Amino acid sequence: MEEKILINGLKKRDKNSFEEFVNLYKDRIYNITIGLIQNAEDAEDLTQEVFLEVFNSIKDFKENSSLNTWIYRIAVNKSLALIRKRSRKKRYGFMMSIFSDKEELAIPDFEHPGVKLENKERAAVLFKAISKLPETQRTAFTLSKAEDLSYKEISETMKISIPSVESLLFRAKINLKKYLENYYKDKI
């Protein structure tokens, strides 16, 4: 279905249009959210939240950007909000652990659903390295590598210039190389 027709159907709250929209975008949105937050359950919840947000606010969509860009922006913003919320909780938990005798809770290992068994260790190391990237680098890297968005699409989604996207991706690659260097040195 053509984007303009889909948008009009969504604005009219047409059930078939919304169903088609969900089928068209569910995997893309899930991939963005899991790439950023690295938790399958939370990624599923966020994917549903993105669709609810789109359903509730499609009437406000001014079509200044593509539907893709608008949806990606919602997914990225919701993912980053969850990351920030977790970060605040971790800081609070850390402060509480200083003043208590209880051991700190272990963070569960992340397993991406698309990773084959033999690549699980390398993927876990890579995702851990990606999670260490600053928020803007992690977002640009995920949109570029997981969603294969162009620099222009990334710049529209993140509301930054194309040279800024290039810079973020360049710095992300340098940081990832630095983070992964020790892992690969030990493997040789």
Residue pairs with C-beta under 8 A, 6 or more apart in sequence:
1 9
1 17
1 20
3 66
3 67
5 17
6 17
6 20
6 21
6 24
6 67
7 58
7 61
7 63
7 67
8 17
9 16
9 17
9 18
9 20
10 17
10 18
10 21
10 54
10 55
10 58
11 58
11 59
11 61
13 55
18 55
21 51
21 54
22 51
25 51
25 71
26 47
26 51
28 71
28 72
28 147
29 46
29 47
29 50
29 51
29 71
29 75
30 43
30 44
30 47
31 146
31 147
32 72
32 75
32 76
32 79
32 142
32 143
32 146
32 147
33 42
33 43
33 46
33 47
33 50
33 75
33 78
33 79
34 40
34 43
34 112
34 113
35 130
35 142
35 145
35 146
35 147
36 76
36 79
36 80
36 83
36 138
36 139
36 142
37 43
37 46
37 79
37 82
37 83
38 110
38 112
38 127
38 130
38 131
39 110
40 111
40 113
42 82
46 75
46 78
46 79
46 82
47 75
49 78
50 71
50 74
50 75
50 78
53 74
53 78
54 71
54 74
61 67
61 70
65 73
65 156
66 156
68 153
69 153
69 156
69 157
72 143
72 147
72 149
72 153
72 157
73 156
73 157
73 158
73 159
76 139
76 143
76 157
76 158
80 135
80 139
83 135
93 104
93 105
94 104
97 103
97 104
109 124
110 124
110 127
110 128
111 120
111 123
111 124
112 123
112 127
115 123
125 180
125 183
126 176
126 180
129 176
129 179
129 180
130 138
130 141
130 142
130 176
131 138
132 175
132 179
133 141
133 172
133 175
133 176
136 158
136 160
136 168
137 168
137 169
137 171
137 172
137 175
138 172
139 158
140 154
140 158
140 165
140 168
140 169
140 172
141 168
141 169
141 172
141 173
141 176
143 149
143 153
143 154
143 157
143 158
144 151
144 154
144 169
149 157
151 162
151 165
151 166
152 162
154 165
155 161
155 162
155 164
155 165
158 165
160 168
